[in-house]
Amino acid sequence: MSTVTSAVRRLVQAMPKAELHLHLDGCLRPVTAMALAAEHGIDAPRSHTAMFAALVAPPHPGSQAELLRSFDLPLLLMQYPDALARITTDLVEDKAADRVRYMEIKWAPAFHLREGLTIDEVIDVVATAAADAAQRCGVEVRLCPTAIRAHDRDTNVAVAAAAVAHRDRGVTGFDLAGFEANHPDPTLHAEAFEVARAGGLGTTVHTGELLDDGALVRRALELQPDRISHGASAAGSPDVIAALVAGGITLDLCPTSNVQAGTVATFAEHPLPVLLRQGVPVTINTDDTTISDITLSEEWLSCIELLGLTLPELWRCNLHALRVAFVDEPTRARLLDEFAAWSAWVPELR
């Protein structure tokens, strides 16, 4: 039985939210996936129950490799402009319904080229759909094209260059993701990060999902990212914790996803509160709302119930997400004012 009261549950659900670690290809609605499979003649489950089972990863596969296999079907479906646009629109609508007022959407453009699209076309389609949905839903959406560790340097430089070229379309960030065990050295893609930074993009690196002593997070810091995507394994190294605190490097943490990846055995063992209370800046995110079968409200409620996070701590993480978001300063200031005005009536958050 949940120890979170109904009042707290309703409060968390009502909170205006910011989410910085969110993957487009991990957030397909099963109904949309079924329709796209039928429209494009793709062999996929034909019932909602079966499609849901195909899209949602097991609660604890035990490895990052097994978790990443959950993206195979979504990527098969996301090779067409209509599919990319529809899935983007769905995601913005779903997040808006959970009171997410600001979101950064990550996806790897180079994964969507099998049917003839170019990297620029992929970004154009997602940017157009995101902007249209954001305006209709009254939310702010920014985009973070993502390079892949397994791809060659030239491909990732091309992704970075295309991201920079679309800054006027809502692209504000650049990331690196992929199977870290087989590709542990992110500095091989330093040139892509140089292109992104020179073009004015914020940068982040996926790291720290594997069980180690923080060595992989330490190596990722050599790229001088603005933020780290995940980074939970940093808790195993006082030196890495000190470096994160000193550099003000935020960890965009995703506890449920980390359980699925085997980073931690259970949600209750996640080091989020340890990192936070040692001064590491953190944000709390879903990573993949469908693959992890979680809303941001539900993720936050689990942090309260299973990790002992307090409501004021949760709210501070939320405000911190806005402060480190890859967004223009007028928009950041407006959102911070809106969030502050909302919380002014809620003494539990002080």
C-alpha positions as CSV (number, residue, x, y, z in Angstrom):
1,M,0.0,0.0,0.0
2,S,1.3,3.5,-0.9
3,T,2.5,5.7,2.0
4,V,1.9,8.8,-0.1
5,T,-1.3,10.5,0.9
6,S,-4.0,11.4,-1.6
7,A,-3.3,15.1,-0.9
8,V,0.4,14.8,-1.8
9,R,-0.4,12.8,-4.9
10,R,-2.8,15.5,-6.1
11,L,-0.3,18.2,-5.3
12,V,2.5,16.5,-7.3
13,Q,0.2,15.9,-10.2
14,A,-0.8,19.6,-10.2
15,M,2.7,21.0,-10.0
16,P,4.0,22.8,-13.1
17,K,7.0,20.7,-14.2
18,A,10.2,20.9,-16.2
19,E,11.7,17.8,-17.8
20,L,15.2,17.7,-19.4
21,H,15.9,14.0,-20.1
22,L,13.2,12.7,-22.4
23,H,13.7,10.5,-25.6
24,L,11.2,10.7,-28.5
25,D,11.7,7.1,-29.5
26,G,10.9,5.9,-26.0
27,C,7.5,7.6,-25.7
28,L,5.3,6.0,-28.4
29,R,1.6,5.6,-27.6
30,P,0.7,2.0,-28.3
31,V,-2.3,3.1,-30.4
32,T,-0.1,5.3,-32.6
33,A,2.4,2.5,-33.0
34,M,-0.3,0.1,-34.1
35,A,-1.6,2.7,-36.7
36,L,1.8,3.4,-38.0
37,A,2.7,-0.3,-38.4
38,A,-0.5,-0.8,-40.4
39,E,0.0,2.2,-42.6
40,H,3.6,1.3,-43.5
41,G,3.2,-2.4,-43.7
42,I,5.5,-3.2,-40.7
43,D,5.2,-6.5,-38.9
44,A,4.2,-5.6,-35.4
45,P,1.6,-6.5,-32.7
46,R,-1.9,-5.8,-33.8
47,S,-3.6,-5.5,-30.4
48,H,-3.2,-2.8,-27.9
49,T,-2.2,-5.3,-25.1
50,A,0.4,-6.9,-27.3
51,M,1.8,-3.6,-28.6
52,F,2.0,-2.3,-25.0
53,A,4.0,-5.4,-24.0
54,A,6.3,-4.9,-27.0
55,L,7.0,-1.2,-26.2
56,V,7.4,-1.4,-22.5
57,A,10.7,-2.8,-21.2
58,P,10.6,-5.3,-18.3
59,P,10.9,-3.6,-14.9
60,H,14.4,-5.0,-14.3
61,P,16.1,-6.5,-17.4
62,G,19.4,-6.2,-15.6
63,S,21.5,-4.6,-18.3
64,Q,21.7,-1.5,-20.5
65,A,22.0,-3.7,-23.6
66,E,18.6,-5.3,-22.9
67,L,17.0,-2.0,-22.2
68,L,18.3,-0.5,-25.4
69,R,16.7,-3.4,-27.4
70,S,13.3,-1.9,-26.4
71,F,14.0,0.8,-28.9
72,D,14.1,-1.6,-31.9
73,L,10.5,-1.5,-32.8
74,P,10.0,2.3,-32.2
75,L,13.0,3.0,-34.5
76,L,11.5,0.6,-37.2
77,L,8.3,2.7,-37.1
78,M,10.0,6.1,-37.0
79,Q,11.5,6.1,-40.6
80,Y,8.8,8.2,-42.2
81,P,7.9,11.9,-41.9
82,D,4.3,11.3,-40.9
83,A,5.5,8.9,-38.1
84,L,8.0,11.3,-36.7
85,A,5.5,14.2,-36.8
86,R,2.7,12.2,-35.1
87,I,4.9,10.7,-32.4
88,T,6.3,14.2,-31.6
89,T,2.9,15.6,-31.4
90,D,1.7,12.8,-29.1
91,L,4.6,13.3,-26.8
92,V,4.1,17.0,-26.4
93,E,0.3,16.5,-25.8
94,D,1.0,13.7,-23.2
95,K,3.6,15.8,-21.3
96,A,1.3,18.8,-21.3
97,A,-1.4,16.6,-19.8
98,D,1.0,15.8,-16.9
99,R,1.5,19.5,-16.4
100,V,5.0,19.5,-17.9
101,R,5.4,23.2,-18.9
102,Y,8.9,22.9,-20.3
103,M,10.5,19.9,-22.0
104,E,13.7,19.1,-23.9
105,I,13.2,16.2,-26.4
106,K,16.2,14.1,-27.3
107,W,16.4,11.8,-30.4
108,A,19.2,10.6,-32.7
109,P,18.5,12.0,-36.3
110,A,21.0,9.5,-37.8
111,F,18.7,6.6,-36.7
112,H,15.9,7.7,-39.0
113,L,17.5,7.6,-42.4
114,R,16.6,4.1,-43.7
115,E,13.8,5.3,-45.9
116,G,15.7,8.1,-47.6
117,L,15.3,11.0,-45.1
118,T,18.3,13.2,-44.5
119,I,19.5,14.4,-41.1
120,D,18.3,17.9,-41.9
121,E,14.9,16.6,-43.0
122,V,14.5,14.5,-39.8
123,I,15.2,17.6,-37.7
124,D,12.9,19.7,-39.8
125,V,10.0,17.3,-39.3
126,V,10.4,17.0,-35.6
127,A,10.9,20.7,-35.1
128,T,7.8,21.6,-37.1
129,A,5.6,19.1,-35.2
130,A,7.1,20.1,-31.8
131,A,6.5,23.8,-32.4
132,D,2.9,23.3,-33.6
133,A,2.0,21.1,-30.7
134,A,3.8,23.4,-28.2
135,Q,1.8,26.4,-29.4
136,R,-1.5,24.5,-29.3
137,C,-0.8,23.1,-25.8
138,G,0.7,26.2,-24.3
139,V,4.0,24.7,-23.4
140,E,7.7,25.3,-24.1
141,V,9.6,22.7,-26.1
142,R,13.2,22.7,-27.0
143,L,15.1,20.0,-29.0
144,C,18.3,18.2,-28.3
145,P,19.6,16.1,-31.3
146,T,21.7,13.2,-30.1
147,A,24.8,11.6,-31.5
148,I,25.5,7.9,-31.0
149,R,28.6,6.4,-29.5
150,A,28.7,3.6,-32.0
151,H,28.6,5.9,-35.0
152,D,31.7,7.2,-36.7
153,R,33.1,10.7,-36.0
154,D,32.0,12.1,-39.3
155,T,28.4,11.1,-38.8
156,N,28.3,12.7,-35.3
157,V,30.0,15.9,-36.6
158,A,27.3,16.0,-39.3
159,V,24.6,15.6,-36.6
160,A,26.2,18.4,-34.6
161,A,26.4,20.7,-37.6
162,A,22.8,20.0,-38.6
163,A,21.7,20.8,-35.0
164,V,23.5,24.1,-35.1
165,A,21.9,24.9,-38.4
166,H,18.5,24.5,-36.9
167,R,18.9,26.7,-33.9
168,D,16.1,29.0,-35.2
169,R,13.8,26.0,-35.2
170,G,14.0,25.3,-31.4
171,V,17.2,23.2,-31.3
172,T,19.2,24.3,-28.3
173,G,21.1,21.2,-27.2
174,F,23.4,18.4,-28.3
175,D,23.9,15.0,-26.6
176,L,25.8,11.7,-27.0
177,A,24.1,8.4,-26.1
178,G,24.4,4.7,-26.9
179,F,25.8,1.4,-25.4
180,E,28.5,2.6,-23.1
181,A,30.0,-0.9,-22.4
182,N,31.1,-1.3,-26.0
183,H,32.0,2.3,-26.6
184,P,33.3,3.7,-23.3
185,D,35.3,6.6,-24.6
186,P,33.1,9.6,-25.5
187,T,36.2,11.8,-26.2
188,L,36.4,10.1,-29.6
189,H,33.6,12.4,-30.5
190,A,35.1,15.6,-29.1
191,E,35.0,17.3,-32.5
192,A,31.2,17.0,-32.6
193,F,31.0,18.7,-29.2
194,E,33.3,21.4,-30.4
195,V,31.0,22.1,-33.4
196,A,27.9,22.1,-31.1
197,R,29.5,24.4,-28.6
198,A,30.9,26.8,-31.2
199,G,27.3,27.0,-32.6
200,G,25.9,28.0,-29.3
201,L,24.3,24.7,-28.2
202,G,24.2,23.4,-24.7
203,T,25.8,20.0,-24.3
204,T,25.2,16.8,-22.3
205,V,26.6,13.3,-22.3
206,H,24.8,10.0,-21.5
207,T,27.0,8.2,-19.0
208,G,26.9,6.5,-15.6
209,E,24.3,3.8,-16.3
210,L,26.8,1.0,-15.8
211,L,27.8,-0.3,-12.4
212,D,31.3,1.1,-11.8
213,D,33.1,3.5,-9.4
214,G,32.3,6.6,-11.4
215,A,35.1,6.1,-13.9
216,L,32.8,6.5,-16.9
217,V,31.3,9.7,-15.6
218,R,34.8,11.0,-14.9
219,R,35.8,10.3,-18.5
220,A,32.6,12.0,-19.8
221,L,33.6,15.1,-17.9
222,E,36.6,15.4,-20.2
223,L,34.2,16.7,-22.9
224,Q,33.2,19.6,-20.6
225,P,29.5,19.1,-20.9
226,D,27.0,21.5,-19.3
227,R,25.0,18.6,-17.9
228,I,25.2,14.8,-17.6
229,S,22.4,12.5,-18.8
230,H,22.1,9.9,-16.0
231,G,25.4,9.7,-14.0
232,A,24.0,7.7,-11.1
233,S,27.3,5.7,-10.8
234,A,29.0,8.9,-9.8
235,A,27.8,8.1,-6.3
236,G,30.5,5.5,-6.1
237,S,33.3,8.1,-6.3
238,P,33.9,10.9,-3.8
239,D,36.3,12.5,-6.3
240,V,33.7,12.5,-9.1
241,I,31.1,13.9,-6.7
242,A,33.5,16.6,-5.7
243,A,34.1,17.4,-9.4
244,L,30.4,17.6,-10.1
245,V,29.8,19.9,-7.2
246,A,32.8,22.1,-8.0
247,G,31.9,22.4,-11.6
248,G,28.2,22.8,-11.0
249,I,27.5,20.0,-13.4
250,T,23.9,18.8,-13.2
251,L,22.9,15.1,-13.4
252,D,19.6,14.6,-15.2
253,L,18.6,11.5,-13.3
254,C,16.0,8.9,-14.3
255,P,15.5,6.4,-11.4
256,T,13.0,4.0,-13.0
257,S,15.0,3.7,-16.2
258,N,18.1,3.0,-14.1
259,V,16.4,0.1,-12.4
260,Q,15.5,-1.3,-15.9
261,A,19.1,-0.8,-17.0
262,G,20.5,-2.6,-14.0
263,T,22.3,0.4,-12.6
264,V,20.5,-0.2,-9.3
265,A,18.6,-3.3,-8.2
266,T,15.6,-1.5,-6.9
267,F,14.2,2.0,-7.0
268,A,14.8,2.3,-3.2
269,E,18.5,1.9,-3.8
270,H,18.9,4.7,-6.2
271,P,21.5,7.2,-5.1
272,L,19.5,10.3,-6.1
273,P,19.0,11.6,-2.5
274,V,22.6,10.8,-1.6
275,L,23.9,12.8,-4.5
276,L,21.4,15.6,-3.9
277,R,22.2,16.0,-0.2
278,Q,26.0,16.0,-1.0
279,G,25.5,19.1,-3.1
280,V,25.4,17.5,-6.6
281,P,22.8,19.4,-8.7
282,V,20.2,17.0,-10.0
283,T,17.0,17.0,-12.0
284,I,14.4,14.2,-12.0
285,N,13.1,12.8,-15.3
286,T,11.4,9.8,-16.9
287,D,13.9,9.1,-19.7
288,D,11.2,7.2,-21.7
289,T,7.6,7.4,-20.6
290,T,6.5,4.4,-22.6
291,I,9.5,2.1,-22.3
292,S,9.5,2.8,-18.6
293,D,5.7,3.0,-18.3
294,I,5.9,6.1,-16.1
295,T,4.7,9.6,-16.1
296,L,6.8,12.4,-14.6
297,S,4.3,12.8,-11.8
298,E,4.6,9.1,-11.0
299,E,8.4,9.2,-11.0
300,W,8.3,12.1,-8.6
301,L,5.9,10.3,-6.3
302,S,8.1,7.3,-6.2
303,C,11.0,9.6,-5.2
304,I,8.9,10.7,-2.3
305,E,7.7,7.3,-1.3
306,L,10.7,5.1,-2.0
307,L,13.7,7.5,-1.7
308,G,12.4,9.7,1.1
309,L,12.7,12.9,-0.9
310,T,10.8,15.8,0.7
311,L,8.4,18.0,-1.1
312,P,10.7,21.0,-0.8
313,E,13.6,19.0,-2.2
314,L,11.5,17.9,-5.1
315,W,10.4,21.4,-5.9
316,R,14.0,22.7,-5.7
317,C,15.0,20.0,-8.2
318,N,12.2,21.2,-10.4
319,L,13.2,24.8,-10.3
320,H,16.8,23.8,-10.9
321,A,15.8,22.1,-14.1
322,L,14.6,25.5,-15.4
323,R,17.8,27.2,-14.3
324,V,20.0,24.8,-16.2
325,A,17.6,24.3,-19.2
326,F,18.9,24.9,-22.7
327,V,16.6,27.8,-23.2
328,D,16.7,31.6,-23.9
329,E,16.9,33.8,-20.9
330,P,13.5,35.6,-21.4
331,T,11.7,32.3,-21.5
332,R,13.6,31.0,-18.5
333,A,12.7,34.1,-16.5
334,R,9.1,33.9,-17.5
335,L,8.8,30.2,-16.5
336,L,10.6,30.8,-13.2
337,D,8.2,33.6,-12.4
338,E,5.2,31.3,-13.4
339,F,6.5,28.5,-11.2
340,A,7.2,30.8,-8.3
341,A,3.7,32.4,-8.5
342,W,2.2,28.9,-8.4
343,S,4.2,27.7,-5.5
344,A,3.6,30.9,-3.5
345,W,0.2,29.4,-2.4
346,V,1.7,26.1,-1.3
347,P,3.5,26.3,2.0
348,E,4.5,22.6,1.8
349,L,7.1,23.5,-0.8
350,R,9.0,26.0,1.3
